[in-house]
Amino acid sequence: MVKKAFFSLVVMALSLLTSFSSANDKNATYLYFYGQGCGHCHTVEKYFEKTDIDEKVQLQKYEIWFDATGRQKLVEILPSIGLSLNDVGTPFLVMINGEQKEYLMGSTPIIEYFSALANEGADQKAETGSSIPANPNELSPQNTLLTAGKMEDNNTEESETSGQLALTTGSTQTGSTSKETGLLSSGAAKMGTEENIASQPKKFIPILLSGALSDSINPCAFAVMLLLLATILSKSKSKKKTIFAGILFCLAIFLSYFLLGLGFLKLLYATTMQYTTIFKRGVGLLGILIGLANLKDYFWYGKGFVMEVPLAWRPKMMKLIQAVVSPGGAFIIGIIVSLFLLPCSSGPYVTVLLLLGAESSGLNSLGIAYLLLYNLIFILPMIVITVMVGGGRTSAETLGKRKNKHTKLIHLIVGLLMLILGLYIIGTIYRAA
């Protein structure tokens, strides 16, 4: 009799425990953040449609690239998991289970997590007759979520980088623990994430350098700089005044191109780009076309169009430059001449700007830093020419002859750089697919 009563109590306790776990699972809420036009978000969406998983769990979807409401929801939830907007890419999933919050980023981790959830739910159905999804906290270690404030993973290797402990499982980067706080603060599962190159300086800066270097050695900028220096030096007979005028001219070009880039980016962000992948293909194609046009100038220079300042514009530009008599005048002329240089030098710049616009949803400090770096590289050769000519190490005429001699070679270098850049941009799309 006592054994029967004890057995009944055990059964009742197990039933209550199962009931509690089920209620806990039913109360779990998933917040899914995606970007319209994001390729990996589309992959997750196709998985949702195929498995109907979004109907089996409490899944709330928020678009964050173009929808202010979705972005606001993300901004509100991030502090509670110790992240900032700079740490987040798309697709991004947050699971709220009571007071506990967990998150994943990237199509592969999200799909693998829900697949494991469905599989363990199926096992539970076979054992108990219930199809309630398995408790996320009881999933196997390889499917562990990143948890705000802690990281549970039986298979974690720690490697020290940049003052942080990078927690990795296999080849999937799953997070980083801050030494100062000991809390999971930044990073997420990266495998399968939409490759936001612009948010990764190590990947974006080589692209930026390719565009900026090809822009900085264009024959137009050299010709304009040499003409200005020769004019100032012949009129002032002062090396210091020539160097000062040259530096101010470079500063004017720098500011003009920086502000033009800033305005162009803001225009891109204000324009709703529905299909980011298609847009990036267009950017890659533009880079390839600019590269081919410059290669044409190497093999058939002067035939058809030329990737330089239009011939009809040159007399007016030369007249403006030759009218400069002071450093202040050089600064003003620099702003005006920057517009004349656009047909010649805008190709690489526009390509980089379009890619930056396609890769991010808004202008931030990193984007501004990219613009500053690009334009600094762009004017660097002009500064070198200024110091060489103004310092008397060489003459504008000598450098002019060298420029004319190697114009075709410059077009070849620019063409190859832009061709590689365009192919790389298109390649990133297919690698992410």
C-alpha positions in Angstrom: 0.0 0.0 0.0 2.8 2.4 1.0 4.7 1.4 -2.2 1.6 2.2 -4.3 1.2 5.6 -2.7 4.9 6.4 -3.2 4.7 5.4 -6.9 1.6 7.5 -7.4 3.3 10.5 -5.8 6.4 10.1 -8.1 4.1 9.9 -11.2 2.2 13.0 -10.1 5.5 14.9 -9.5 6.8 13.9 -12.9 3.5 15.0 -14.5 3.7 18.4 -12.8 7.4 18.8 -13.9 6.5 18.0 -17.5 3.6 20.4 -17.3 5.8 23.2 -16.0 8.4 22.6 -18.7 5.7 22.7 -21.4 4.3 25.9 -20.0 7.8 27.3 -19.9 8.3 26.5 -23.6 5.0 27.8 -24.6 5.8 31.1 -22.9 9.2 31.5 -24.7 9.1 34.3 -27.2 11.4 34.7 -30.2 12.2 38.1 -31.7 13.6 37.7 -35.2 15.3 40.7 -36.8 16.0 40.8 -40.5 16.8 43.2 -43.3 14.8 43.5 -46.5 17.1 42.4 -49.3 19.5 40.5 -47.0 20.4 37.2 -48.7 20.8 35.2 -45.5 17.6 36.5 -44.1 15.9 35.2 -47.2 17.5 31.8 -46.5 16.0 31.8 -43.0 12.6 32.9 -44.3 12.6 30.0 -46.8 13.4 27.6 -43.9 10.5 29.1 -41.8 8.1 28.7 -44.8 9.3 25.1 -45.4 9.0 23.9 -41.8 6.2 26.2 -40.5 8.4 26.7 -37.4 7.2 30.3 -37.1 3.7 28.9 -36.5 4.9 26.4 -33.8 6.6 28.9 -31.6 5.9 32.5 -30.6 8.0 34.2 -33.3 7.8 38.0 -33.8 9.5 39.4 -36.9 11.0 42.8 -37.2 12.5 44.4 -40.3 15.3 46.7 -39.2 16.9 48.1 -42.4 14.0 50.3 -43.6 11.4 50.0 -40.8 11.9 52.5 -37.9 9.6 50.5 -35.7 11.7 47.4 -36.1 14.9 49.3 -35.5 13.5 50.8 -32.3 12.5 47.4 -31.0 16.1 46.2 -31.6 17.5 49.2 -29.9 15.3 48.6 -26.9 16.2 44.9 -26.5 20.0 45.2 -27.1 21.0 46.7 -23.7 19.4 43.7 -21.9 21.8 41.3 -23.7 24.9 43.5 -23.4 25.1 44.4 -27.1 25.2 47.6 -29.1 24.0 48.2 -32.7 27.6 47.9 -34.0 27.7 44.3 -32.7 24.6 43.2 -34.6 24.1 42.0 -38.1 21.3 40.3 -39.9 19.6 37.9 -39.4 19.5 38.2 -35.6 17.4 36.1 -33.2 16.6 36.8 -29.5 14.9 34.2 -27.3 13.1 35.5 -24.2 12.2 32.8 -21.7 11.1 34.5 -18.4 13.9 36.7 -17.3 16.5 34.9 -19.4 17.5 36.3 -22.8 19.6 34.5 -25.4 20.6 35.4 -29.0 22.0 34.1 -32.2 23.2 35.9 -35.4 23.5 34.4 -38.9 21.4 32.1 -41.0 23.2 28.8 -40.3 23.1 29.1 -36.4 19.5 30.1 -36.5 18.4 27.3 -38.8 20.5 24.8 -36.9 19.0 25.9 -33.6 15.4 25.6 -34.8 16.2 22.3 -36.5 17.5 21.0 -33.2 14.4 22.4 -31.5 12.1 20.7 -33.9 14.0 17.4 -33.7 14.0 17.3 -29.9 10.4 18.3 -30.0 9.7 15.3 -32.3 11.5 13.0 -29.9 9.4 14.4 -27.0 6.3 13.7 -29.0 7.3 10.1 -29.6 8.0 9.7 -25.9 5.1 11.7 -24.4 2.6 12.2 -27.2 3.2 15.9 -27.0 4.5 18.0 -29.9 5.5 20.9 -27.7 9.0 22.1 -28.7 11.9 21.0 -26.5 13.2 23.4 -23.9 15.8 25.5 -25.6 18.0 25.4 -22.4 18.2 21.6 -22.7 19.6 21.5 -26.3 22.9 19.7 -26.9 26.1 21.8 -26.4 26.7 22.3 -30.2 23.5 24.2 -30.4 24.1 26.4 -27.3 22.8 29.9 -27.6 24.7 33.0 -26.6 23.4 34.1 -23.3 23.5 37.6 -21.9 25.7 37.4 -18.8 27.0 33.8 -19.3 28.2 31.3 -21.8 27.5 27.6 -21.4 29.3 25.3 -23.8 31.0 22.1 -23.0 33.2 22.3 -26.0 34.6 25.8 -25.8 38.2 26.8 -26.6 39.5 30.1 -25.4 42.0 32.2 -27.3 43.2 35.6 -26.2 42.9 38.4 -28.8 42.8 42.2 -28.5 42.2 42.1 -24.7 39.2 39.8 -25.1 38.6 36.0 -24.8 37.2 34.8 -28.0 34.9 31.8 -27.3 34.8 29.4 -30.3 33.1 26.1 -31.0 34.6 24.4 -34.0 34.8 27.1 -36.7 31.9 29.1 -35.5 32.7 32.3 -33.6 30.2 32.4 -30.8 31.1 35.4 -28.7 33.6 37.3 -26.7 33.9 37.7 -22.9 35.1 41.1 -21.6 38.0 40.8 -19.1 36.7 43.9 -17.3 33.2 42.6 -16.7 33.4 38.9 -17.2 30.1 39.2 -19.1 29.4 38.2 -22.7 29.4 41.6 -24.3 30.0 41.5 -28.0 30.1 39.2 -31.0 27.7 36.5 -32.1 27.6 33.3 -34.1 29.0 34.4 -37.4 28.7 31.3 -39.5 26.2 31.9 -42.3 25.6 35.5 -41.4 25.0 38.1 -44.1 28.5 39.2 -44.9 28.5 42.9 -43.9 31.9 43.7 -45.3 31.6 47.4 -44.3 31.2 46.5 -40.6 34.5 44.5 -40.8 37.4 46.9 -41.3 39.8 44.1 -42.1 37.7 43.1 -45.1 36.5 46.5 -46.2 39.8 48.5 -45.9 41.6 46.4 -48.7 38.6 47.2 -50.9 38.8 50.9 -50.0 42.6 50.9 -50.6 42.1 49.4 -54.0 39.7 52.1 -55.0 41.6 55.0 -53.3 45.0 54.0 -54.8 43.6 53.7 -58.3 41.9 57.1 -57.8 45.0 58.8 -56.3 47.3 58.0 -59.3 44.9 59.2 -62.0 46.5 61.4 -64.7 44.0 64.2 -64.2 44.9 65.0 -60.6 48.6 64.9 -61.5 48.1 67.3 -64.5 46.0 69.7 -62.4 48.5 69.7 -59.5 51.5 70.3 -61.7 49.9 73.1 -63.6 48.9 74.8 -60.3 52.4 74.5 -58.8 54.1 75.8 -62.0 51.7 78.8 -62.0 52.2 79.7 -58.4 56.0 79.2 -58.5 56.4 81.3 -61.6 54.3 84.2 -60.2 55.5 84.2 -56.6 59.1 83.0 -56.9 58.6 81.7 -53.4 59.0 78.0 -52.5 57.2 78.4 -49.1 54.3 80.2 -50.8 54.2 77.4 -53.4 54.1 74.7 -50.8 51.5 76.5 -48.8 49.3 77.1 -51.9 49.7 73.4 -52.8 48.7 72.2 -49.4 45.6 74.4 -49.3 44.7 73.2 -52.8 45.0 69.6 -51.5 42.9 70.5 -48.5 40.2 72.0 -50.7 40.1 68.8 -52.8 40.0 66.7 -49.7 37.1 68.6 -48.1 35.1 68.8 -51.4 35.4 65.1 -52.0 34.7 64.2 -48.4 31.5 66.4 -48.3 30.4 65.0 -51.7 30.9 61.5 -50.5 29.0 62.3 -47.3 26.1 63.8 -49.2 26.1 60.8 -51.7 25.9 58.3 -48.8 23.1 60.2 -47.1 21.2 60.1 -50.4 21.8 56.4 -50.6 20.5 55.8 -47.1 17.5 58.0 -47.7 16.7 55.9 -50.8 14.9 52.6 -50.1 17.1 49.9 -51.7 14.8 47.0 -51.9 17.2 44.5 -53.2 20.7 44.8 -51.7 22.1 41.8 -53.5 21.0 43.1 -56.9 22.4 46.5 -55.9 25.8 45.0 -55.0 25.9 43.2 -58.3 25.4 46.6 -59.9 28.3 48.0 -57.9 30.5 45.1 -58.9 29.6 45.6 -62.5 30.3 49.3 -62.3 33.8 48.5 -61.0 34.4 46.0 -63.8 33.2 48.5 -66.5 35.5 51.3 -65.1 38.4 48.8 -65.1 37.7 47.8 -68.7 37.4 51.5 -69.8 40.9 52.2 -68.3 42.3 49.1 -69.9 40.9 50.4 -73.2 42.9 53.6 -72.6 46.1 51.5 -72.1 45.7 49.6 -75.4 43.9 52.3 -77.5 44.6 55.6 -75.8 42.8 58.6 -77.3 40.3 56.5 -79.3 36.7 57.0 -78.5 36.2 58.3 -75.0 39.0 58.8 -72.5 38.8 58.3 -68.7 40.0 61.8 -68.1 38.7 65.3 -67.9 36.6 65.9 -71.1 38.5 67.9 -73.7 35.9 70.6 -73.8 36.4 71.3 -70.1 40.1 71.6 -70.1 40.6 75.2 -71.5 38.2 76.5 -68.8 39.9 74.5 -66.1 43.4 75.7 -67.2 42.3 79.3 -67.3 41.0 79.0 -63.7 44.2 77.5 -62.4 46.4 79.9 -64.2 44.5 82.8 -62.6 45.6 81.7 -59.1 48.1 84.1 -57.5 47.8 83.3 -53.8 47.4 80.4 -51.4 43.9 81.6 -50.6 43.1 81.6 -54.3 44.5 78.0 -54.5 42.0 76.9 -51.9 39.0 78.4 -53.7 40.1 77.1 -57.1 40.6 73.7 -55.5 36.9 73.5 -54.6 35.9 74.5 -58.1 38.4 72.2 -59.8 37.2 69.3 -57.8 34.0 69.4 -59.9 36.1 69.3 -63.1 37.9 66.2 -61.8 34.7 64.3 -61.1 34.4 62.6 -64.6 38.0 61.5 -64.3 38.3 60.5 -60.6 34.8 59.7 -59.5 34.6 56.1 -60.8 36.5 54.4 -58.0 35.1 56.7 -55.4 31.5 56.1 -56.5 32.1 52.3 -56.6 33.4 52.3 -53.0 30.6 54.7 -51.9 27.9 52.5 -53.5 29.3 49.4 -51.8 29.4 51.2 -48.5 25.8 52.3 -49.0 24.7 48.7 -49.9 26.5 47.2 -46.9 25.2 49.4 -44.1 21.8 50.8 -43.1 23.0 54.2 -41.9 26.0 56.5 -41.6 28.0 55.9 -38.5 31.5 56.8 -37.2 33.0 53.9 -39.0 31.6 55.1 -42.3 32.9 58.6 -41.7 36.3 57.1 -40.9 36.3 55.2 -44.2 35.5 58.4 -46.1 38.3 60.3 -44.3 40.8 57.5 -45.0 39.8 57.2 -48.7 40.2 61.0 -49.3 43.5 61.1 -47.4 44.9 58.5 -49.6 43.5 60.3 -52.7 45.3 63.5 -52.0 48.6 61.9 -50.7 50.3 61.8 -54.1 49.4 65.5 -54.6 50.9 66.4 -51.3 54.1 64.5 -52.3 54.2 66.4 -55.6 53.7 69.7 -53.8 56.7 69.0 -51.4 58.9 67.8 -54.2 58.2 70.8 -56.6 57.9 73.4 -53.8 61.1 72.2 -52.1 63.1 72.4 -55.4 63.8 68.6 -55.6 62.3 68.5 -59.1 60.4 70.8 -61.4 56.7 70.7 -62.5 58.0 70.4 -66.1 60.0 67.3 -65.3 57.2 65.5 -63.5 54.8 66.6 -66.3 57.0 64.8 -68.9 57.1 61.7 -66.7 53.4 61.8 -66.3 52.8 62.0 -70.0 55.3 59.2 -70.6 53.5 56.8 -68.2 49.9 57.9 -68.7 49.0 54.6 -70.4 50.7 52.6 -67.7 48.7 54.5 -65.1 45.5 53.6 -66.9 46.7 49.9 -66.9 47.2 49.9 -63.2 43.9 51.7 -62.5 42.1 49.3 -64.8 43.5 46.2 -63.2 42.8 47.5 -59.7 39.2 48.3 -60.6 38.7 45.1 -62.4 39.9 43.1 -59.4 37.7 45.2 -57.1 34.6 44.7 -59.2 35.1 40.9 -59.4 35.8 40.7 -55.7 32.5 42.5 -54.9 30.5 40.2 -57.1 32.4 37.2 -55.6 31.4 38.1 -52.1 27.7 37.8 -53.2 28.2 34.2 -54.4 30.3 33.2 -51.4 27.5 34.4 -49.1 24.8 32.5 -51.1 
